[in-house]
Amino acid sequence: MNELFSHIPVWFLPILGSALALGFYDIGKKMSVDKNSVMPALFFATVSGFIVMLGATTFRGTLPQCFQMDLSFYLHVMLKALIVGSSWICIYYAMRDLPVSISSPIRASSPLWTLIGAIVLFHELPTIWQGVAMLLIFVGYYIFSVIGKLEGIHFTRSKGIYLIMLGTLIGSASALYDKYLLGVLKLDREMLQFWFSADLVIILGLAWLIRTAFGHKHPFQWRWCIPVTGILLIFADWLYFYAVSVPDAQIAILSLVRRSNCIVTFAVGGILFHDKNLKKKAIPLALILLGVILLGLMK
């Protein structure tokens, strides 16, 4: 038994735990914003997560260490918070409008957009296997668009689809930036998560105020799933940051394993929210996951 576990990479179990927590986090997001005002739900979830982070940091006695930082550190973390905050706003609004059995598989395709960014920006040519992977993901998207029409969702005209795609694109950039912060700059992961959580509270609080100032009138209903969602994310991120900080951990593989959270979201969330056509949607979900696996494992 010991020999079996000795062959498991140090980062594998933490990233698998992060994926599981992230799956239930996605379900919590849907429960929080379903027929509810998005910005206050997002803000209070983030505040709840930060309170837990603050309590854990204080309990471990590392709070004073978190204030021993320079301006460069803070600016890097603030940039990460701006990137992630923008992604979350798009995704939360999208999840209010879309079935979780469609939004979650689209979110799982983020490694595809990282590869396309490398092709466009750095003129990298995809390998044959990467080309096959891209084709599988796009075929999965096409099948989702066909099934979506049965539920009144038109991929080319749906605001929710545009928002989930934009949030996924921004999230892909965030994953690359995480590897730079933890793998290249070697920032302390606990300090990074502390200030990242604190900055998000400020950014999302300001975004809520701006949204309100422009006449937003959607009623907000408090739900206990809102703070639970924020706490789940803190736990998922703590495991994720640990895995990314492990030497020689490849961000492409980490992102691949973490994206398996869509299986939990699709299965549990689809049943919980009574999504339609789950059996039909399982086919394009499998194609997208297979494409993501090929992107991560085949070079």
N, C-alpha and C positions, 0 to 999 in steps of 0.2 A: 504493500500500500504506500509506504514511504517513497519507494522508487517511482511509483506512478505519479505522485504529486511532485516529485523532484524534477520531472520533465515539463511541468506546467510553468510557463513564464510568470515572473513576479507580477506583471501587470494584468494577467488574464482574469483572475477572479475579481479584482476591483472593478475592471471595466465591464465584466458581466453583471456584477451587482449594480453598477451605474445604469446599465441598459434596463434592468428589471425595474429599478426605481423610476427611471425615465418613462417607462411604459405606463406606470400608474400615475405619474405626473401628467402625462398627456390626457389621461382619462379625467383627472382632477381639473385640468384646464377646461375641458369641454363642459363638465358639470358646473364650473364657476361662471362661464360666460353664456351658457345656453339661455336665450331669452333674457339676458341681463346686460347691464352696462359694462363695457369692456375695461375702460381705463381704471375705474376704482377697484375692480376685481383684480386687475394686474398689479396695481399699486399695493393693495393690502396683502396680496400673496407675497410680494417682494419684501414688504415690511416684516411680515411674519417670519420669513426665512432669515432676514438679517437679525432679528431678535434672537433666534436660535443660534445663529453664528456668533453673535456678541456674547451670549451666555456661555457657549462652549469655549470661546477664546478666553473669557474671564476665568472660567473654571480651571482651564489648563495653566493659567498664570502667564499666558503669552500676550495679553493685551498691551502691556507697555512696549513690547517688542514691535508691535504693529505700527507704532507711532515713530519708530526709528527708521525713517525712509527719507529719500531725497526727492527733489522735484521731478527728476527723470522717471523714477519709479511710478510716482503718482500720475504723471501724464500718460504713461503707457497703459496703466490700469484704467484711467478715465476713457482712453480711446477704446479699449476693449468693452467697457460698459456702454459706450455710445453705440458700438456695433451691435452688441447683444440686445440692448434696449430697443433699437430700431427693428431688429429681427423679431423680437417678442411681440411688439405692437402689431406688426403685420400678421403674425401667426395667430395671436389671440382673436383679432377681428375675423380672420379667415375661419377659425374653428367655430365661431358663433354661427356662421352661415353654412358650413359644409358638414356632411356626415363624417364622423371620425374614421369610418372605413375607407374614405377617399383621402382625407387630409393626411392621415398618418403614413400611408405608403408613399405619397408625394414627398413628405419630409425625409423618408428613408433614402431618397435618391441623391442626397447632397454630395456624395463622392463623385457622381457624374459631373456635377457643375464645377467641382474643383478641377477635374481633368479638362473640361472644356475651357476653363479659365487659363490653364497652363498652355493649351493649344493656341488660344487666341493671343495671349500676352507674350508667351515665350516661344511660339512657333514650334512647339513640340508635336511630333507626329505620333499618333496612337499606334500601338501594336495591333496585330490581327485580333488577339483576344480582347483587347480593350475596345476595338471596333465592334466585335460581336456583343460585348457587354453593353455598349451604348445602344446598339440596335434592340437588344432585349428590353432595355429600360424604356425606350421610345415606343416599342410595341405595347408594353404594359400601359404606358400613358394613353395610347390610342384606344386600347380596350376599355380603360377607365372612362375615357370620353364618351365612348359608345354606351356604356352602362349608365354613366351620369345623365345622359339624355333621357333615360327611362325615369329618372328622378327629378327631371326639370333642371338639370345642371348642364349648361353649355360651356365647355372649356374655353372657347374663344370669346365668350361674352360675360363670363361669371367674374364678378369682383372678388369673390372668395378665392377662386383659382389663381387670379393674378397676385393676390396678397400672399397666399401660401407659397407660391413660386418665388416671389420677391424675398419673403422671410427665409426661405431655404437657401437662396443664393447668398444672402447676407450671412446666414449661419455657417455656410461653407468657408467664407472668408474668416470668420471668427475661429474656426478650427485650426486653420493655418497659422493664425496669429497666436493661438495658444501654444503651439509648438515652438514658435519663435521666442515667446516670453519665458517659457519654462525650459526649453531645450537649448536655446542659444544664449539668451540673457541670464539664464539660471536664476530667475526671480524666485523668492521664497513662496511656495505654493499656498501656505496658510495666510501669509500677509496679502498675497494676490487675491485670494477668495474673500478675505475680510473687506478689503477696500473696494473690490469689485461689487460686492453685495451692498456696501454703503453708498457707492456712487450710483448704483441702479435705483436706490430709493430716491435720491435727489433728482435724477434724470426723469424717472417715471412720474414723480410728484409734479415736476414742472410741466411735463407733457399733459398730465391730467388737468392742471390749472389752465393751460393754453387751450385745451380742448373745451373746457367749460366756458372759457371766455368767449369762444366763438359760437355760443348758443346751443351747446349740446344738451339735449333734454331727456335722453334715454334714462328711464328710472333704474336705480340700483337697488338690488336686493341682497342683503347679507346672507351668506351661506357658509357653513362650517367647513365645506370642502375648500374654500379659498385659502385659509391659513395652512391647511394640510398640504395643499398644492405647493405652496412656498417652501414648506419644510422638506417635502420630498425632493424638491430641486436642490436644496442645499446639500442633502445627503448624496444625491446623484453626482453633483458637481465635486463634492469632496473626494469621492472615489475616482472620478474622472481626472481631476488635477493630479492626484497621486499617481495614477497610471501614466499620464503624460510626462510626469517628472522622472519616471524610471529611465535610466540610461539605455539607449538603443531601442526604446519603444518607438515603433513606426506609427505616425499619426494616421496614415491611410488604413492600417490594420485596426487601430483603436477605433477610428470612426466607423469602420465596417462592423465591428462587434457591437458598438454602441447603437448603431442603427437597427440592430435586431429588436430594439424596443418596440418597433412597429408591430411585431407579432403579438405582443401582449396587448397593445392598444387596439389592434384590429379584432382580436378574438374576444377579449373581455369587454372593450368599449362597444364593439359592434352589437353584442348581445344586450349589454346594459341599456344602450340608447335605441334598441330595436331598429337598427339600420336595415335597409332593404337589400336584397340581392347579394347577401354575404357569400354564398357559394360561388356565384359568378365573379365576385370581386376577388376571391381567393386565387383565381388564375392569374390576373395581372399582378397581384401582390407577389406571387411566386416568381413571375418573370422579372420583376424589379429587384427582388432579393437576389435572384440568381445573377442578374447583371451586376449588382453591387459586389457580390462575392467574387465574380470574375475580375472586376476592377481592382479589388483589394489583393487578390492572390496571384493573378496572372499578369506578368510583366512582358 
